Amino acid sequence: MVLALTLTVGMPFAAAFDLESDQPITVNADNARLDEGQGIATYTGSVEMSQGDANLVADKVVLHRDENGVSRIEATGTPARYRQPAMEGQGETDARALTITWSASDNRVTFKREAVIEQGGNLFRGNIIHYDSAERVVTAEGSADQGDGSGRVEMVIQPRGNPDNNPDNNSGEQDTDGSSQGQ
């Protein structure tokens, strides 16, 4: 099953590890290997990567570089976890999957195997979740169904905030008899 959803609200996790940014990416790990000829840096063992406020924790991270800088980031873990604090009125982003890949060439973030993204009460769960940051489209795919519904995609989208539905907003509040208060 494949489900595509065009988001009406921005998902800041797409800006995570902005490969077009001038902000540096910092990586700490138990081991590192740099192959300058191939443009590949491989980090293993309790890898912690950050850029600005965004951070990633994984067992292994591979950074691919080309003439324009970092072109691709591949993170694997059990699971690999990505977190970004709340920004622009959005809740904190907490994403995890066994593999997380950022690609500059197609502006896509892909979460594979046991993928879960939570943000501001919204939940996206599936075997594979793609986020196209240029088009602001999330596409989720389930795995092969084992007959128990496990192969399905799950998305929970919270309703938009409405000040008239806010219980803390006393204007227009009604008594139990239906009459308005404060008027």
mmCIF file of the C-alpha atoms, coordinates in Angstrom:
data_MODEL
# 
_entry.id   MODEL 
# 
loop_
_atom_site.group_PDB 
_atom_site.id 
_atom_site.type_symbol 
_atom_site.label_atom_id 
_atom_site.label_alt_id 
_atom_site.label_comp_id 
_atom_site.label_asym_id 
_atom_site.label_entity_id 
_atom_site.label_seq_id 
_atom_site.pdbx_PDB_ins_code 
_atom_site.Cartn_x 
_atom_site.Cartn_y 
_atom_site.Cartn_z 
_atom_site.occupancy 
_atom_site.B_iso_or_equiv 
_atom_site.pdbx_formal_charge 
_atom_site.auth_seq_id 
_atom_site.auth_comp_id 
_atom_site.auth_asym_id 
_atom_site.auth_atom_id 
_atom_site.pdbx_PDB_model_num 
ATOM 1   C CA . MET A 1 1   ? 0.000   0.000   0.000  1.00 0.00 ? 1   MET A CA 1 
ATOM 2   C CA . VAL A 1 2   ? 1.274   3.474   -0.880 1.00 0.00 ? 2   VAL A CA 1 
ATOM 3   C CA . LEU A 1 3   ? -0.197  6.661   0.538  1.00 0.00 ? 3   LEU A CA 1 
ATOM 4   C CA . ALA A 1 4   ? 0.769   10.161  -0.545 1.00 0.00 ? 4   ALA A CA 1 
ATOM 5   C CA . LEU A 1 5   ? -0.186  13.234  1.399  1.00 0.00 ? 5   LEU A CA 1 
ATOM 6   C CA . THR A 1 6   ? 0.423   16.820  0.409  1.00 0.00 ? 6   THR A CA 1 
ATOM 7   C CA . LEU A 1 7   ? 1.000   18.693  3.606  1.00 0.00 ? 7   LEU A CA 1 
ATOM 8   C CA . THR A 1 8   ? -0.688  21.976  4.274  1.00 0.00 ? 8   THR A CA 1 
ATOM 9   C CA . VAL A 1 9   ? 1.684   22.648  7.128  1.00 0.00 ? 9   VAL A CA 1 
ATOM 10  C CA . GLY A 1 10  ? 5.460   22.669  6.779  1.00 0.00 ? 10  GLY A CA 1 
ATOM 11  C CA . MET A 1 11  ? 7.438   19.801  8.192  1.00 0.00 ? 11  MET A CA 1 
ATOM 12  C CA . PRO A 1 12  ? 10.694  21.292  9.441  1.00 0.00 ? 12  PRO A CA 1 
ATOM 13  C CA . PHE A 1 13  ? 12.443  17.907  9.540  1.00 0.00 ? 13  PHE A CA 1 
ATOM 14  C CA . ALA A 1 14  ? 12.925  18.420  5.822  1.00 0.00 ? 14  ALA A CA 1 
ATOM 15  C CA . ALA A 1 15  ? 15.317  21.245  6.599  1.00 0.00 ? 15  ALA A CA 1 
ATOM 16  C CA . ALA A 1 16  ? 17.275  18.863  8.796  1.00 0.00 ? 16  ALA A CA 1 
ATOM 17  C CA . PHE A 1 17  ? 20.868  18.673  7.791  1.00 0.00 ? 17  PHE A CA 1 
ATOM 18  C CA . ASP A 1 18  ? 20.237  21.255  5.117  1.00 0.00 ? 18  ASP A CA 1 
ATOM 19  C CA . LEU A 1 19  ? 22.797  20.225  2.523  1.00 0.00 ? 19  LEU A CA 1 
ATOM 20  C CA . GLU A 1 20  ? 22.598  23.718  1.000  1.00 0.00 ? 20  GLU A CA 1 
ATOM 21  C CA . SER A 1 21  ? 23.319  25.453  4.323  1.00 0.00 ? 21  SER A CA 1 
ATOM 22  C CA . ASP A 1 22  ? 26.505  27.311  5.224  1.00 0.00 ? 22  ASP A CA 1 
ATOM 23  C CA . GLN A 1 23  ? 26.230  25.910  8.762  1.00 0.00 ? 23  GLN A CA 1 
ATOM 24  C CA . PRO A 1 24  ? 28.831  23.242  9.474  1.00 0.00 ? 24  PRO A CA 1 
ATOM 25  C CA . ILE A 1 25  ? 27.900  19.635  10.181 1.00 0.00 ? 25  ILE A CA 1 
ATOM 26  C CA . THR A 1 26  ? 29.671  18.309  13.289 1.00 0.00 ? 26  THR A CA 1 
ATOM 27  C CA . VAL A 1 27  ? 30.226  14.567  13.697 1.00 0.00 ? 27  VAL A CA 1 
ATOM 28  C CA . ASN A 1 28  ? 31.487  12.683  16.763 1.00 0.00 ? 28  ASN A CA 1 
ATOM 29  C CA . ALA A 1 29  ? 32.025  8.910   16.650 1.00 0.00 ? 29  ALA A CA 1 
ATOM 30  C CA . ASP A 1 30  ? 34.141  6.093   18.014 1.00 0.00 ? 30  ASP A CA 1 
ATOM 31  C CA . ASN A 1 31  ? 35.772  5.571   14.592 1.00 0.00 ? 31  ASN A CA 1 
ATOM 32  C CA . ALA A 1 32  ? 36.140  7.534   11.365 1.00 0.00 ? 32  ALA A CA 1 
ATOM 33  C CA . ARG A 1 33  ? 37.463  6.776   7.890  1.00 0.00 ? 33  ARG A CA 1 
ATOM 34  C CA . LEU A 1 34  ? 37.911  9.438   5.205  1.00 0.00 ? 34  LEU A CA 1 
ATOM 35  C CA . ASP A 1 35  ? 38.409  8.440   1.573  1.00 0.00 ? 35  ASP A CA 1 
ATOM 36  C CA . GLU A 1 36  ? 39.191  11.758  -0.116 1.00 0.00 ? 36  GLU A CA 1 
ATOM 37  C CA . GLY A 1 37  ? 39.493  10.137  -3.552 1.00 0.00 ? 37  GLY A CA 1 
ATOM 38  C CA . GLN A 1 38  ? 35.919  8.820   -3.368 1.00 0.00 ? 38  GLN A CA 1 
ATOM 39  C CA . GLY A 1 39  ? 34.606  11.771  -1.360 1.00 0.00 ? 39  GLY A CA 1 
ATOM 40  C CA . ILE A 1 40  ? 33.239  9.478   1.340  1.00 0.00 ? 40  ILE A CA 1 
ATOM 41  C CA . ALA A 1 41  ? 33.560  9.830   5.108  1.00 0.00 ? 41  ALA A CA 1 
ATOM 42  C CA . THR A 1 42  ? 32.373  6.866   7.196  1.00 0.00 ? 42  THR A CA 1 
ATOM 43  C CA . TYR A 1 43  ? 31.720  7.173   10.936 1.00 0.00 ? 43  TYR A CA 1 
ATOM 44  C CA . THR A 1 44  ? 30.951  4.174   13.152 1.00 0.00 ? 44  THR A CA 1 
ATOM 45  C CA . GLY A 1 45  ? 30.222  3.527   16.804 1.00 0.00 ? 45  GLY A CA 1 
ATOM 46  C CA . SER A 1 46  ? 27.853  5.797   18.750 1.00 0.00 ? 46  SER A CA 1 
ATOM 47  C CA . VAL A 1 47  ? 27.763  8.410   16.003 1.00 0.00 ? 47  VAL A CA 1 
ATOM 48  C CA . GLU A 1 48  ? 26.386  11.829  16.978 1.00 0.00 ? 48  GLU A CA 1 
ATOM 49  C CA . MET A 1 49  ? 25.896  14.337  14.194 1.00 0.00 ? 49  MET A CA 1 
ATOM 50  C CA . SER A 1 50  ? 24.563  17.881  14.462 1.00 0.00 ? 50  SER A CA 1 
ATOM 51  C CA . GLN A 1 51  ? 23.940  20.949  12.352 1.00 0.00 ? 51  GLN A CA 1 
ATOM 52  C CA . GLY A 1 52  ? 22.526  23.902  14.236 1.00 0.00 ? 52  GLY A CA 1 
ATOM 53  C CA . ASP A 1 53  ? 19.856  22.554  16.605 1.00 0.00 ? 53  ASP A CA 1 
ATOM 54  C CA . ALA A 1 54  ? 19.216  19.379  14.574 1.00 0.00 ? 54  ALA A CA 1 
ATOM 55  C CA . ASN A 1 55  ? 20.869  16.186  15.781 1.00 0.00 ? 55  ASN A CA 1 
ATOM 56  C CA . LEU A 1 56  ? 21.182  12.599  14.674 1.00 0.00 ? 56  LEU A CA 1 
ATOM 57  C CA . VAL A 1 57  ? 22.277  9.545   16.646 1.00 0.00 ? 57  VAL A CA 1 
ATOM 58  C CA . ALA A 1 58  ? 23.152  6.377   14.718 1.00 0.00 ? 58  ALA A CA 1 
ATOM 59  C CA . ASP A 1 59  ? 25.392  3.328   14.711 1.00 0.00 ? 59  ASP A CA 1 
ATOM 60  C CA . LYS A 1 60  ? 26.908  4.341   11.357 1.00 0.00 ? 60  LYS A CA 1 
ATOM 61  C CA . VAL A 1 61  ? 26.846  7.496   9.223  1.00 0.00 ? 61  VAL A CA 1 
ATOM 62  C CA . VAL A 1 62  ? 28.262  7.819   5.708  1.00 0.00 ? 62  VAL A CA 1 
ATOM 63  C CA . LEU A 1 63  ? 28.733  11.327  4.249  1.00 0.00 ? 63  LEU A CA 1 
ATOM 64  C CA . HIS A 1 64  ? 29.137  11.639  0.477  1.00 0.00 ? 64  HIS A CA 1 
ATOM 65  C CA . ARG A 1 65  ? 30.808  14.777  -0.893 1.00 0.00 ? 65  ARG A CA 1 
ATOM 66  C CA . ASP A 1 66  ? 31.063  16.150  -4.402 1.00 0.00 ? 66  ASP A CA 1 
ATOM 67  C CA . GLU A 1 67  ? 32.353  19.443  -5.832 1.00 0.00 ? 67  GLU A CA 1 
ATOM 68  C CA . ASN A 1 68  ? 29.380  21.260  -4.216 1.00 0.00 ? 68  ASN A CA 1 
ATOM 69  C CA . GLY A 1 69  ? 29.907  19.875  -0.707 1.00 0.00 ? 69  GLY A CA 1 
ATOM 70  C CA . VAL A 1 70  ? 27.925  17.203  1.140  1.00 0.00 ? 70  VAL A CA 1 
ATOM 71  C CA . SER A 1 71  ? 25.567  15.611  -1.377 1.00 0.00 ? 71  SER A CA 1 
ATOM 72  C CA . ARG A 1 72  ? 24.167  12.673  0.593  1.00 0.00 ? 72  ARG A CA 1 
ATOM 73  C CA . ILE A 1 73  ? 23.976  11.450  4.166  1.00 0.00 ? 73  ILE A CA 1 
ATOM 74  C CA . GLU A 1 74  ? 23.168  7.830   5.028  1.00 0.00 ? 74  GLU A CA 1 
ATOM 75  C CA . ALA A 1 75  ? 22.540  6.891   8.666  1.00 0.00 ? 75  ALA A CA 1 
ATOM 76  C CA . THR A 1 76  ? 21.847  3.405   9.985  1.00 0.00 ? 76  THR A CA 1 
ATOM 77  C CA . GLY A 1 77  ? 21.040  2.259   13.486 1.00 0.00 ? 77  GLY A CA 1 
ATOM 78  C CA . THR A 1 78  ? 18.810  0.188   15.695 1.00 0.00 ? 78  THR A CA 1 
ATOM 79  C CA . PRO A 1 79  ? 17.145  2.590   15.082 1.00 0.00 ? 79  PRO A CA 1 
ATOM 80  C CA . ALA A 1 80  ? 18.851  5.743   13.832 1.00 0.00 ? 80  ALA A CA 1 
ATOM 81  C CA . ARG A 1 81  ? 17.170  8.724   15.550 1.00 0.00 ? 81  ARG A CA 1 
ATOM 82  C CA . TYR A 1 82  ? 16.791  12.275  14.332 1.00 0.00 ? 82  TYR A CA 1 
ATOM 83  C CA . ARG A 1 83  ? 15.586  15.137  16.539 1.00 0.00 ? 83  ARG A CA 1 
ATOM 84  C CA . GLN A 1 84  ? 14.946  18.784  15.904 1.00 0.00 ? 84  GLN A CA 1 
ATOM 85  C CA . PRO A 1 85  ? 13.546  21.222  18.466 1.00 0.00 ? 85  PRO A CA 1 
ATOM 86  C CA . ALA A 1 86  ? 10.264  23.010  17.837 1.00 0.00 ? 86  ALA A CA 1 
ATOM 87  C CA . MET A 1 87  ? 10.460  25.792  15.279 1.00 0.00 ? 87  MET A CA 1 
ATOM 88  C CA . GLU A 1 88  ? 8.120   28.138  13.412 1.00 0.00 ? 88  GLU A CA 1 
ATOM 89  C CA . GLY A 1 89  ? 5.093   27.163  15.478 1.00 0.00 ? 89  GLY A CA 1 
ATOM 90  C CA . GLN A 1 90  ? 5.674   23.436  14.871 1.00 0.00 ? 90  GLN A CA 1 
ATOM 91  C CA . GLY A 1 91  ? 6.271   20.879  17.590 1.00 0.00 ? 91  GLY A CA 1 
ATOM 92  C CA . GLU A 1 92  ? 9.537   19.062  18.145 1.00 0.00 ? 92  GLU A CA 1 
ATOM 93  C CA . THR A 1 93  ? 10.368  16.548  15.431 1.00 0.00 ? 93  THR A CA 1 
ATOM 94  C CA . ASP A 1 94  ? 11.349  13.039  16.535 1.00 0.00 ? 94  ASP A CA 1 
ATOM 95  C CA . ALA A 1 95  ? 12.041  10.599  13.704 1.00 0.00 ? 95  ALA A CA 1 
ATOM 96  C CA . ARG A 1 96  ? 13.480  7.111   13.721 1.00 0.00 ? 96  ARG A CA 1 
ATOM 97  C CA . ALA A 1 97  ? 14.116  4.313   11.264 1.00 0.00 ? 97  ALA A CA 1 
ATOM 98  C CA . LEU A 1 98  ? 16.701  1.632   10.678 1.00 0.00 ? 98  LEU A CA 1 
ATOM 99  C CA . THR A 1 99  ? 17.988  3.732   7.737  1.00 0.00 ? 99  THR A CA 1 
ATOM 100 C CA . ILE A 1 100 ? 17.662  7.497   7.211  1.00 0.00 ? 100 ILE A CA 1 
ATOM 101 C CA . THR A 1 101 ? 18.961  9.082   3.986  1.00 0.00 ? 101 THR A CA 1 
ATOM 102 C CA . TRP A 1 102 ? 19.177  12.770  2.982  1.00 0.00 ? 102 TRP A CA 1 
ATOM 103 C CA . SER A 1 103 ? 19.807  13.535  -0.677 1.00 0.00 ? 103 SER A CA 1 
ATOM 104 C CA . ALA A 1 104 ? 20.647  17.006  -1.998 1.00 0.00 ? 104 ALA A CA 1 
ATOM 105 C CA . SER A 1 105 ? 20.058  16.060  -5.641 1.00 0.00 ? 105 SER A CA 1 
ATOM 106 C CA . ASP A 1 106 ? 16.333  15.415  -5.231 1.00 0.00 ? 106 ASP A CA 1 
ATOM 107 C CA . ASN A 1 107 ? 15.618  17.320  -1.974 1.00 0.00 ? 107 ASN A CA 1 
ATOM 108 C CA . ARG A 1 108 ? 14.405  14.092  -0.410 1.00 0.00 ? 108 ARG A CA 1 
ATOM 109 C CA . VAL A 1 109 ? 14.637  12.565  3.047  1.00 0.00 ? 109 VAL A CA 1 
ATOM 110 C CA . THR A 1 110 ? 13.903  8.832   3.155  1.00 0.00 ? 110 THR A CA 1 
ATOM 111 C CA . PHE A 1 111 ? 13.197  6.781   6.277  1.00 0.00 ? 111 PHE A CA 1 
ATOM 112 C CA . LYS A 1 112 ? 13.369  3.018   5.658  1.00 0.00 ? 112 LYS A CA 1 
ATOM 113 C CA . ARG A 1 113 ? 12.319  0.039   7.761  1.00 0.00 ? 113 ARG A CA 1 
ATOM 114 C CA . GLU A 1 114 ? 10.385  0.607   10.964 1.00 0.00 ? 114 GLU A CA 1 
ATOM 115 C CA . ALA A 1 115 ? 10.033  4.289   10.077 1.00 0.00 ? 115 ALA A CA 1 
ATOM 116 C CA . VAL A 1 116 ? 8.231   6.613   12.487 1.00 0.00 ? 116 VAL A CA 1 
ATOM 117 C CA . ILE A 1 117 ? 8.051   10.413  12.377 1.00 0.00 ? 117 ILE A CA 1 
ATOM 118 C CA . GLU A 1 118 ? 6.331   12.334  15.172 1.00 0.00 ? 118 GLU A CA 1 
ATOM 119 C CA . GLN A 1 119 ? 5.826   16.075  15.164 1.00 0.00 ? 119 GLN A CA 1 
ATOM 120 C CA . GLY A 1 120 ? 3.424   18.231  17.130 1.00 0.00 ? 120 GLY A CA 1 
ATOM 121 C CA . GLY A 1 121 ? 1.058   15.323  17.774 1.00 0.00 ? 121 GLY A CA 1 
ATOM 122 C CA . ASN A 1 122 ? 1.148   14.194  14.128 1.00 0.00 ? 122 ASN A CA 1 
ATOM 123 C CA . LEU A 1 123 ? 2.402   10.670  13.469 1.00 0.00 ? 123 LEU A CA 1 
ATOM 124 C CA . PHE A 1 124 ? 3.666   9.024   10.281 1.00 0.00 ? 124 PHE A CA 1 
ATOM 125 C CA . ARG A 1 125 ? 4.479   5.308   10.421 1.00 0.00 ? 125 ARG A CA 1 
ATOM 126 C CA . GLY A 1 126 ? 5.367   2.886   7.638  1.00 0.00 ? 126 GLY A CA 1 
ATOM 127 C CA . ASN A 1 127 ? 8.013   0.657   6.177  1.00 0.00 ? 127 ASN A CA 1 
ATOM 128 C CA . ILE A 1 128 ? 9.280   3.511   3.976  1.00 0.00 ? 128 ILE A CA 1 
ATOM 129 C CA . ILE A 1 129 ? 8.515   7.223   4.337  1.00 0.00 ? 129 ILE A CA 1 
ATOM 130 C CA . HIS A 1 130 ? 9.783   9.727   1.751  1.00 0.00 ? 130 HIS A CA 1 
ATOM 131 C CA . TYR A 1 131 ? 9.621   13.464  2.286  1.00 0.00 ? 131 TYR A CA 1 
ATOM 132 C CA . ASP A 1 132 ? 10.133  15.677  -0.775 1.00 0.00 ? 132 ASP A CA 1 
ATOM 133 C CA . SER A 1 133 ? 11.052  19.067  0.670  1.00 0.00 ? 133 SER A CA 1 
ATOM 134 C CA . ALA A 1 134 ? 10.720  20.906  -2.661 1.00 0.00 ? 134 ALA A CA 1 
ATOM 135 C CA . GLU A 1 135 ? 7.146   19.706  -3.219 1.00 0.00 ? 135 GLU A CA 1 
ATOM 136 C CA . ARG A 1 136 ? 6.266   19.323  0.506  1.00 0.00 ? 136 ARG A CA 1 
ATOM 137 C CA . VAL A 1 137 ? 4.876   15.843  -0.095 1.00 0.00 ? 137 VAL A CA 1 
ATOM 138 C CA . VAL A 1 138 ? 5.097   12.848  2.225  1.00 0.00 ? 138 VAL A CA 1 
ATOM 139 C CA . THR A 1 139 ? 4.776   9.410   0.625  1.00 0.00 ? 139 THR A CA 1 
ATOM 140 C CA . ALA A 1 140 ? 4.506   6.374   2.889  1.00 0.00 ? 140 ALA A CA 1 
ATOM 141 C CA . GLU A 1 141 ? 4.654   2.710   1.938  1.00 0.00 ? 141 GLU A CA 1 
ATOM 142 C CA . GLY A 1 142 ? 3.693   -0.259  4.047  1.00 0.00 ? 142 GLY A CA 1 
ATOM 143 C CA . SER A 1 143 ? 5.566   -3.533  4.073  1.00 0.00 ? 143 SER A CA 1 
ATOM 144 C CA . ALA A 1 144 ? 4.263   -6.836  2.789  1.00 0.00 ? 144 ALA A CA 1 
ATOM 145 C CA . ASP A 1 145 ? 1.183   -7.608  4.870  1.00 0.00 ? 145 ASP A CA 1 
ATOM 146 C CA . GLN A 1 146 ? 1.603   -10.692 7.029  1.00 0.00 ? 146 GLN A CA 1 
ATOM 147 C CA . GLY A 1 147 ? -2.186  -11.104 7.297  1.00 0.00 ? 147 GLY A CA 1 
ATOM 148 C CA . ASP A 1 148 ? -2.380  -9.154  10.549 1.00 0.00 ? 148 ASP A CA 1 
ATOM 149 C CA . GLY A 1 149 ? -2.577  -5.614  9.144  1.00 0.00 ? 149 GLY A CA 1 
ATOM 150 C CA . SER A 1 150 ? 1.104   -5.033  9.920  1.00 0.00 ? 150 SER A CA 1 
ATOM 151 C CA . GLY A 1 151 ? 1.844   -3.996  6.348  1.00 0.00 ? 151 GLY A CA 1 
ATOM 152 C CA . ARG A 1 152 ? -0.319  -0.914  6.499  1.00 0.00 ? 152 ARG A CA 1 
ATOM 153 C CA . VAL A 1 153 ? 0.702   2.732   6.696  1.00 0.00 ? 153 VAL A CA 1 
ATOM 154 C CA . GLU A 1 154 ? -0.460  4.802   9.658  1.00 0.00 ? 154 GLU A CA 1 
ATOM 155 C CA . MET A 1 155 ? -0.820  8.580   9.664  1.00 0.00 ? 155 MET A CA 1 
ATOM 156 C CA . VAL A 1 156 ? -2.387  10.580  12.460 1.00 0.00 ? 156 VAL A CA 1 
ATOM 157 C CA . ILE A 1 157 ? -2.959  14.225  11.549 1.00 0.00 ? 157 ILE A CA 1 
ATOM 158 C CA . GLN A 1 158 ? -4.091  16.582  14.306 1.00 0.00 ? 158 GLN A CA 1 
ATOM 159 C CA . PRO A 1 159 ? -6.805  19.106  13.459 1.00 0.00 ? 159 PRO A CA 1 
ATOM 160 C CA . ARG A 1 160 ? -5.720  22.687  12.977 1.00 0.00 ? 160 ARG A CA 1 
ATOM 161 C CA . GLY A 1 161 ? -6.029  24.845  16.050 1.00 0.00 ? 161 GLY A CA 1 
ATOM 162 C CA . ASN A 1 162 ? -9.228  26.868  16.114 1.00 0.00 ? 162 ASN A CA 1 
ATOM 163 C CA . PRO A 1 163 ? -9.458  29.654  18.727 1.00 0.00 ? 163 PRO A CA 1 
ATOM 164 C CA . ASP A 1 164 ? -13.229 29.085  18.988 1.00 0.00 ? 164 ASP A CA 1 
ATOM 165 C CA . ASN A 1 165 ? -12.601 25.471  20.048 1.00 0.00 ? 165 ASN A CA 1 
ATOM 166 C CA . ASN A 1 166 ? -9.917  26.369  22.606 1.00 0.00 ? 166 ASN A CA 1 
ATOM 167 C CA . PRO A 1 167 ? -11.272 25.589  26.120 1.00 0.00 ? 167 PRO A CA 1 
ATOM 168 C CA . ASP A 1 168 ? -8.974  28.277  27.559 1.00 0.00 ? 168 ASP A CA 1 
ATOM 169 C CA . ASN A 1 169 ? -10.680 30.918  25.432 1.00 0.00 ? 169 ASN A CA 1 
ATOM 170 C CA . ASN A 1 170 ? -13.540 32.301  27.556 1.00 0.00 ? 170 ASN A CA 1 
ATOM 171 C CA . SER A 1 171 ? -15.046 34.558  24.888 1.00 0.00 ? 171 SER A CA 1 
ATOM 172 C CA . GLY A 1 172 ? -18.194 32.998  23.545 1.00 0.00 ? 172 GLY A CA 1 
ATOM 173 C CA . GLU A 1 173 ? -18.186 30.325  26.240 1.00 0.00 ? 173 GLU A CA 1 
ATOM 174 C CA . GLN A 1 174 ? -21.638 29.078  27.130 1.00 0.00 ? 174 GLN A CA 1 
ATOM 175 C CA . ASP A 1 175 ? -23.182 28.065  30.430 1.00 0.00 ? 175 ASP A CA 1 
ATOM 176 C CA . THR A 1 176 ? -24.832 24.678  30.702 1.00 0.00 ? 176 THR A CA 1 
ATOM 177 C CA . ASP A 1 177 ? -28.164 26.322  29.941 1.00 0.00 ? 177 ASP A CA 1 
ATOM 178 C CA . GLY A 1 178 ? -26.847 27.520  26.547 1.00 0.00 ? 178 GLY A CA 1 
ATOM 179 C CA . SER A 1 179 ? -26.594 31.215  27.437 1.00 0.00 ? 179 SER A CA 1 
ATOM 180 C CA . SER A 1 180 ? -23.362 33.095  26.738 1.00 0.00 ? 180 SER A CA 1 
ATOM 181 C CA . GLN A 1 181 ? -21.052 34.213  29.527 1.00 0.00 ? 181 GLN A CA 1 
ATOM 182 C CA . GLY A 1 182 ? -19.196 37.497  29.750 1.00 0.00 ? 182 GLY A CA 1 
ATOM 183 C CA . GLN A 1 183 ? -21.578 39.464  27.553 1.00 0.00 ? 183 GLN A CA 1 
# 
